[in-house]
Amino acid sequence: MIKDMPTHTVTQEWLESLPEEVRNHLHLQAGDRVEFVLEPKGRVEVRPVSRSFRSALGMLHQPGMVPATIEEMDEAIGRHLAEDDERIKKGLP
């Protein structure tokens, strides 16, 4: 069931802010980017595109986590590239 959607009045300067409910729903923070997808029949979809650098801080390291060695990273990259190469050879997207 769709509940009442938040509304906003367009200003004369065309500078808009997303309603708080929309920002919270999309987990947006200041500096994040959104894209507007124009759908048929006048519908517009708002999608988060990227997060600000602040949301990435600390996401790689977690307490108690042992960092990967350069060799382990190189091996993982090699495996990924080999898998990607096989996918391309098979003509898959």
PEFEN-V976032 format. One record per residue. N is the residue number from 1. SS is DSSP state (helix for helix, strand for strand, loop for the rest). Layout:
N|SS + N|SS
This chain:
1|loop + 2|loop + 3|loop + 4|loop + 5|loop + 6|loop + 7|loop + 8|loop + 9|loop + 10|loop + 11|loop + 12|loop + 13|loop + 14|loop + 15|loop + 16|loop + 17|loop + 18|loop + 19|loop + 20|helix + 21|helix + 22|helix + 23|helix + 24|helix + 25|helix + 26|loop + 27|loop + 28|loop + 29|loop + 30|loop + 31|loop + 32|loop + 33|strand + 34|strand + 35|strand + 36|strand + 37|strand + 38|strand + 39|loop + 40|helix + 41|helix + 42|helix + 43|loop + 44|strand + 45|strand + 46|strand + 47|strand + 48|strand + 49|strand + 50|strand + 51|loop + 52|loop + 53|helix + 54|helix + 55|helix + 56|helix + 57|loop + 58|loop + 59|loop + 60|loop + 61|loop + 62|loop + 63|loop + 64|loop + 65|loop + 66|loop + 67|loop + 68|loop + 69|loop + 70|helix + 71|helix + 72|helix + 73|helix + 74|helix + 75|helix + 76|helix + 77|helix + 78|helix + 79|helix + 80|helix + 81|helix + 82|helix + 83|helix + 84|helix + 85|helix + 86|helix + 87|helix + 88|helix + 89|helix + 90|loop + 91|loop + 92|loop + 93|loop
